[in-house]
Amino acid sequence: MLKGSEALEENKQRIIQEFVPGKQVTLAHVIANPIKDLYPKLGMLQDEGAIGILTITPSEGAMIAADVASKAANISIGFVDRFNGSLVILGDVSAVEAGIRDVMGMLCDKMGFARTEISRS
């Protein structure tokens, strides 16, 4: 039978977050016609147009992606997380798609990131 701190130690759960070496775009998705309720739920001030979502490893790639997408098309940056590699872009459908295509071109074709297919809903 365990006593005191031994019992507490046995019941502890540990969460380990690991980053695997490598460069990849794991998600590239366009929400072409989101419902109005989605924008405020995501913390977005803009409430019209398409939403583009990217997840990139290493996470610093999100900064590059934000720069490339904003120069490629008339989009706005909804959210960029340099610690987790998430990027959300907003604009009309064609601009969001163009931004994501240019990001994929830069990261995958020029920088050697593993590619994913661009999905759309």
C-alpha positions as CSV (number, residue, x, y, z in Angstrom):
1,M,0.0,0.0,0.0
2,L,1.3,3.4,-1.0
3,K,1.3,6.3,1.6
4,G,1.4,10.1,1.4
5,S,3.4,11.5,-1.4
6,E,3.9,8.1,-3.0
7,A,0.1,7.8,-3.5
8,L,-0.1,11.3,-4.9
9,E,2.8,10.6,-7.3
10,E,1.1,7.5,-8.6
11,N,-2.2,9.4,-9.4
12,K,-0.5,12.3,-11.3
13,Q,-1.1,12.5,-15.0
14,R,1.6,14.0,-17.2
15,I,1.1,15.7,-20.5
16,I,4.1,15.8,-22.8
17,Q,4.0,18.0,-25.9
18,E,6.6,17.0,-28.5
19,F,7.6,18.7,-31.7
20,V,8.9,16.3,-34.3
21,P,11.7,17.6,-36.4
22,G,10.7,18.4,-39.9
23,K,9.0,21.0,-42.0
24,Q,5.4,20.6,-43.1
25,V,2.1,22.2,-43.8
26,T,-0.3,19.9,-42.0
27,L,-3.6,21.8,-42.8
28,A,-4.5,24.2,-45.6
29,H,-8.3,24.7,-45.7
30,V,-10.7,27.3,-47.1
31,I,-14.1,27.9,-45.5
32,A,-15.7,29.5,-48.6
33,N,-19.0,30.6,-47.0
34,P,-18.9,30.5,-43.2
35,I,-22.0,31.1,-41.1
36,K,-22.1,34.5,-39.5
37,D,-21.9,33.0,-36.0
38,L,-18.4,31.5,-36.7
39,Y,-16.6,34.8,-37.0
40,P,-17.1,36.1,-33.4
41,K,-16.6,32.5,-32.0
42,L,-13.1,32.7,-33.6
43,G,-12.5,36.1,-32.2
44,M,-12.6,37.8,-35.7
45,L,-13.7,41.4,-36.0
46,Q,-14.4,41.0,-39.8
47,D,-17.7,39.1,-40.3
48,E,-17.8,38.4,-44.0
49,G,-15.9,36.6,-46.6
50,A,-13.9,33.4,-46.7
51,I,-11.7,32.0,-43.9
52,G,-8.4,30.4,-44.7
53,I,-6.8,28.2,-42.1
54,L,-3.2,26.9,-42.1
55,T,-1.2,24.9,-39.6
56,I,2.6,24.8,-40.1
57,T,5.5,23.1,-38.4
58,P,7.9,24.5,-37.3
59,S,5.6,27.1,-35.9
60,E,7.8,30.0,-37.0
61,G,6.6,29.2,-40.5
62,A,3.3,30.9,-39.7
63,M,5.1,34.2,-39.7
64,I,6.5,33.6,-43.2
65,A,3.1,32.4,-44.3
66,A,1.4,35.5,-43.0
67,D,3.8,37.7,-44.9
68,V,3.5,35.7,-48.1
69,A,-0.3,35.6,-48.0
70,S,-0.7,39.3,-47.3
71,K,1.5,40.2,-50.2
72,A,-0.1,37.7,-52.6
73,A,-3.7,38.8,-52.3
74,N,-6.1,41.3,-50.8
75,I,-6.6,39.4,-47.5
76,S,-6.4,40.4,-43.9
77,I,-4.7,38.5,-41.1
78,G,-7.2,37.2,-38.7
79,F,-4.8,35.4,-36.4
80,V,-1.2,34.3,-36.4
81,D,0.3,32.1,-33.7
82,R,4.1,31.9,-33.9
83,F,4.2,29.4,-31.0
84,N,1.8,26.8,-32.4
85,G,2.0,27.5,-36.1
86,S,-1.6,28.5,-36.8
87,L,-2.6,31.2,-39.3
88,V,-6.1,32.4,-40.1
89,I,-6.6,34.7,-43.1
90,L,-9.8,36.5,-44.2
91,G,-11.0,37.9,-47.5
92,D,-13.1,37.0,-50.5
93,V,-12.8,33.4,-51.7
94,S,-10.5,34.0,-54.6
95,A,-8.1,36.1,-52.5
96,V,-8.0,33.5,-49.7
97,E,-7.3,30.7,-52.1
98,A,-4.6,32.8,-53.9
99,G,-3.0,33.6,-50.5
100,I,-2.9,29.9,-49.5
101,R,-1.6,28.8,-52.9
102,D,1.3,31.3,-52.7
103,V,2.0,30.2,-49.1
104,M,2.2,26.6,-50.3
105,G,4.4,27.7,-53.2
106,M,6.9,29.4,-50.9
107,L,6.9,26.9,-48.1
108,C,6.7,23.7,-50.1
109,D,8.3,24.5,-53.4
110,K,11.0,26.9,-52.3
111,M,11.7,25.9,-48.7
112,G,11.2,22.2,-48.8
113,F,8.2,21.8,-46.5
114,A,6.1,18.7,-46.9
115,R,2.9,19.5,-48.7
116,T,-0.8,18.8,-47.9
117,E,-3.7,19.2,-50.3
118,I,-5.7,22.4,-50.0
119,S,-9.2,21.5,-48.9
120,R,-12.4,23.5,-49.1
121,S,-15.8,23.5,-47.5
